């Protein structure tokens, strides 16, 4: 039996959401693995780095959108009325 209670390896369920902090930690671990064990692990490092950059960009976009809405009176504003 696996840690998540499943008896099948292929049905692993993530118990925690993916966050920037978790991706940063995973990237640091991947960096260690690449340095200690060689460049064959670079694709893992690269994938995590790309996912982290994408997540940061999404958060940045949401933040920018919120700031823009605040300048127009908040998220409940009827933009089409103007």
N, CA, C and O of each residue as an XYZ file, in Angstrom:
328
protein
N       0.845     -1.181      0.000
C       0.000      0.000      0.000
C       0.888      1.241      0.000
O       1.901      1.280      0.698
N       0.514      2.247     -0.775
C       1.271      3.485     -0.866
C       0.868      4.450      0.235
O      -0.108      4.222      0.950
N       1.638      5.541      0.366
C       1.372      6.528      1.418
C      -0.007      7.163      1.309
O      -0.599      7.524      2.326
N      -0.521      7.304      0.110
C      -1.818      7.957     -0.069
C      -2.993      6.995      0.119
O      -4.146      7.366     -0.100
N      -2.698      5.773      0.521
C      -3.746      4.798      0.767
C      -4.092      3.947     -0.434
O      -4.904      3.027     -0.329
N      -3.493      4.238     -1.569
C      -3.762      3.496     -2.784
C      -2.830      2.303     -2.875
O      -1.683      2.359     -2.430
N      -3.324      1.240     -3.447
C      -2.475      0.075     -3.639
C      -1.849      0.057     -5.026
O      -1.024     -0.809     -5.319
N      -2.232      1.009     -5.891
C      -1.687      1.075     -7.238
C      -0.724      2.240     -7.356
O      -1.039      3.347     -6.920
N       0.441      2.012     -7.936
C       1.433      3.060     -8.092
C       0.958      4.178     -8.997
O       1.240      5.341     -8.710
N       0.263      3.889    -10.055
C      -0.128      4.879    -11.038
C      -1.237      5.813    -10.601
O      -1.569      6.739    -11.341
N      -1.819      5.615     -9.446
C      -2.953      6.437     -9.044
C      -2.608      7.352     -7.867
O      -3.442      7.590     -6.993
N      -1.397      7.852     -7.852
C      -0.964      8.764     -6.801
C      -1.722     10.084     -6.917
O      -1.821     10.649     -8.006
N      -2.252     10.575     -5.806
C      -3.007     11.823     -5.782
C      -2.224     12.835     -4.966
O      -1.763     12.534     -3.865
N      -2.074     14.053     -5.516
C      -1.373     15.106     -4.778
C      -2.240     15.540     -3.615
O      -3.429     15.809     -3.786
N      -1.652     15.608     -2.435
C      -2.414     16.003     -1.263
C      -2.327     17.494     -0.998
O      -3.133     18.027     -0.234
N      -1.374     18.180     -1.606
C      -1.204     19.603     -1.391
C      -1.151     20.311     -2.744
O      -0.654     19.754     -3.723
N      -1.667     21.540     -2.793
C      -1.623     22.264     -4.070
C      -0.200     22.680     -4.427
O       0.657     22.836     -3.557
N       0.026     22.853     -5.705
C       1.330     23.338     -6.164
C       1.368     24.840     -5.907
O       0.485     25.577     -6.346
N       2.398     25.284     -5.192
C       2.571     26.694     -4.883
C       3.950     27.137     -5.352
O       4.807     26.313     -5.670
N       4.149     28.441     -5.391
C       5.468     28.968     -5.747
C       6.513     28.445     -4.775
O       7.611     28.065     -5.185
N       6.182     28.424     -3.503
C       7.136     27.961     -2.487
C       7.518     26.503     -2.709
O       8.689     26.145     -2.580
N       6.552     25.666     -3.038
C       6.847     24.249     -3.283
C       7.687     24.080     -4.539
O       8.602     23.257     -4.568
N       7.385     24.855     -5.582
C       8.186     24.780     -6.803
C       9.614     25.270     -6.561
O      10.561     24.696     -7.098
N       9.777     26.325     -5.760
C      11.120     26.818     -5.447
C      11.928     25.753     -4.715
O      13.107     25.553     -5.009
N      11.297     25.073     -3.766
C      11.997     24.007     -3.030
C      12.348     22.849     -3.965
O      13.455     22.313     -3.907
N      11.414     22.470     -4.816
C      11.677     21.385     -5.767
C      12.796     21.768     -6.724
O      13.624     20.930     -7.083
N      12.825     23.033     -7.141
C      13.881     23.494     -8.040
C      15.239     23.439     -7.348
O      16.235     23.062     -7.966
N      15.286     23.810     -6.078
C      16.545     23.737     -5.327
C      17.018     22.294     -5.209
O      18.211     22.014     -5.332
N      16.093     21.390     -4.972
C      16.448     19.963     -4.876
C      16.940     19.465     -6.236
O      17.925     18.733     -6.318
N      16.244     19.869     -7.300
C      16.667     19.463     -8.644
C      18.048     20.020     -8.970
O      18.857     19.337     -9.598
N      18.326     21.251     -8.552
C      19.655     21.838     -8.779
C      20.723     21.005     -8.084
O      21.778     20.736     -8.658
N      20.453     20.602     -6.859
C      21.389     19.763     -6.115
C      21.640     18.448     -6.863
O      22.780     18.002     -6.993
N      20.563     17.842     -7.347
C      20.689     16.565     -8.064
C      21.521     16.742     -9.331
O      22.372     15.905     -9.634
N      21.285     17.820    -10.071
C      22.055     18.063    -11.296
C      23.533     18.239    -10.977
O      24.391     17.671    -11.651
N      23.829     19.033     -9.941
C      25.232     19.280     -9.576
C      25.895     18.014     -9.064
O      27.043     17.734     -9.410
N      25.194     17.248     -8.248
C      25.790     16.060     -7.641
C      25.818     14.841     -8.553
O      26.726     14.015     -8.459
N      24.825     14.723     -9.440
C      24.675     13.475    -10.195
C      24.748     13.619    -11.710
O      24.709     12.625    -12.434
N      24.852     14.839    -12.181
C      25.118     15.015    -13.600
C      24.006     15.630    -14.411
O      22.862     15.728    -13.968
N      24.370     16.045    -15.615
C      23.460     16.779    -16.496
C      22.297     15.943    -17.047
O      21.376     16.502    -17.644
N      22.319     14.643    -16.861
C      21.181     13.847    -17.336
C      19.899     14.213    -16.590
O      18.802     13.875    -17.035
N      20.037     14.910    -15.444
C      18.872     15.354    -14.676
C      18.473     16.792    -15.015
O      17.531     17.323    -14.426
N      19.168     17.420    -15.944
C      18.867     18.800    -16.335
C      17.442     18.974    -16.869
O      16.837     20.011    -16.597
N      16.872     18.018    -17.612
C      15.492     18.210    -18.066
C      14.493     18.398    -16.908
O      13.547     19.177    -17.024
N      14.704     17.697    -15.818
C      13.840     17.871    -14.653
C      13.987     19.288    -14.096
O      13.000     19.959    -13.793
N      15.232     19.723    -13.971
C      15.499     21.080    -13.484
C      14.843     22.111    -14.415
O      14.187     23.044    -13.950
N      15.023     21.938    -15.721
C      14.472     22.878    -16.693
C      12.947     22.931    -16.629
O      12.359     24.009    -16.710
N      12.316     21.786    -16.485
C      10.843     21.736    -16.409
C      10.341     22.479    -15.171
O       9.394     23.262    -15.249
N      10.977     22.227    -14.040
C      10.574     22.911    -12.807
C      10.789     24.415    -12.918
O       9.964     25.202    -12.453
N      11.896     24.812    -13.534
C      12.191     26.227    -13.722
C      11.125     26.885    -14.606
O      10.686     28.001    -14.326
N      10.714     26.197    -15.665
C       9.670     26.718    -16.555
C       8.326     26.820    -15.837
O       7.608     27.806    -15.997
N       7.990     25.810    -15.052
C       6.723     25.830    -14.313
C       6.700     26.964    -13.292
O       5.681     27.632    -13.114
N       7.828     27.171    -12.626
C       7.935     28.253    -11.652
C       7.767     29.609    -12.333
O       7.042     30.469    -11.834
N       8.428     29.800    -13.458
C       8.308     31.065    -14.195
C       6.866     31.293    -14.647
O       6.362     32.414    -14.569
N       6.209     30.246    -15.113
C       4.818     30.369    -15.568
C       3.895     30.713    -14.405
O       2.997     31.542    -14.553
N       4.105     30.093    -13.262
C       3.265     30.382    -12.102
C       3.477     31.813    -11.628
O       2.519     32.498    -11.270
N       4.719     32.264    -11.624
C       4.996     33.652    -11.238
C       4.330     34.623    -12.206
O       3.790     35.646    -11.785
N       4.365     34.312    -13.483
C       3.742     35.177    -14.490
C       2.233     35.232    -14.291
O       1.636     36.305    -14.381
N       1.608     34.081    -14.020
C       0.159     34.067    -13.781
C      -0.194     34.917    -12.570
O      -1.146     35.695    -12.616
N       0.566     34.775    -11.487
C       0.301     35.573    -10.296
C       0.514     37.053    -10.572
O      -0.252     37.894    -10.100
N       1.553     37.374    -11.336
C       1.830     38.756    -11.692
C       0.678     39.334    -12.519
O       0.280     40.480    -12.312
N       0.147     38.549    -13.446
C      -0.960     38.996    -14.271
C      -2.201     39.266    -13.428
O      -2.874     40.277    -13.625
N      -2.508     38.379    -12.498
C      -3.666     38.575    -11.631
C      -3.484     39.831    -10.790
O      -4.428     40.603    -10.622
N      -2.295     40.043    -10.267
C      -2.016     41.245     -9.475
C      -2.184     42.514    -10.286
O      -2.770     43.488     -9.814
N      -1.672     42.505    -11.502
C      -1.818     43.675    -12.378
C      -3.278     43.927    -12.702
O      -3.719     45.077    -12.717
N      -4.033     42.869    -12.960
C      -5.456     43.014    -13.275
C      -6.214     43.590    -12.074
O      -7.082     44.445    -12.245
N      -5.895     43.133    -10.879
C      -6.548     43.661     -9.674
C      -6.240     45.139     -9.493
O      -7.128     45.925     -9.163
N      -4.992     45.516     -9.707
C      -4.631     46.934     -9.565
C      -5.357     47.792    -10.592
O      -5.794     48.899    -10.278
N      -5.489     47.294    -11.808
C      -6.207     48.033    -12.836
C      -7.667     48.221    -12.443
O      -8.208     49.320    -12.561
N      -8.303     47.154    -11.979
C      -9.700     47.264    -11.570
C      -9.874     48.245    -10.415
O     -10.865     48.974    -10.363
N      -8.924     48.266     -9.497
C      -9.009     49.207     -8.379
C      -9.019     50.645     -8.872
O      -9.672     51.496     -8.268
N      -8.312     50.931     -9.947
C      -8.293     52.301    -10.474
C      -9.624     52.665    -11.129
O      -9.936     53.845    -11.290
N     -10.411     51.652    -11.508
C     -11.715     51.894    -12.131
C     -12.869     51.651    -11.167
O     -14.019     51.566    -11.598
N     -12.591     51.539     -9.888
C     -13.667     51.438     -8.915
C     -13.940     50.059     -8.357
O     -14.929     49.883     -7.646
N     -13.118     49.084     -8.644
C     -13.271     47.770     -8.032
C     -13.770     46.704     -8.990
O     -14.188     47.007    -10.108
N     -13.723     45.450     -8.545
C     -14.065     44.321     -9.402
C     -15.550     44.235     -9.762
O     -15.893     43.538    -10.717
N     -16.444     44.918     -9.035
C     -17.865     44.823     -9.359
C     -18.304     45.888    -10.359
O     -19.488     46.018    -10.668
N     -17.337     46.642    -10.856
C     -17.609     47.712    -11.811
C     -18.205     47.169    -13.110
O     -17.747     46.158    -13.642
N     -19.210     47.843    -13.599
C     -19.799     47.472    -14.893
C     -19.044     48.248    -15.963
O     -19.409     49.382    -16.276
N     -18.003     47.658    -16.523
C     -17.142     48.342    -17.491
C     -17.901     48.768    -18.741
O     -17.578     49.798    -19.334
N     -18.894     48.004    -19.147
C     -19.616     48.299    -20.382
C     -20.517     49.540    -20.242
O     -20.973     50.087    -21.246
N     -20.770     49.976    -19.019
C     -21.671     51.103    -18.811
C     -21.023     52.430    -19.198
O     -21.736     53.417    -19.377
N     -19.700     52.488    -19.333
C     -19.031     53.760    -19.577
C     -18.772     54.015    -20.964
O     -18.211     55.056    -21.306
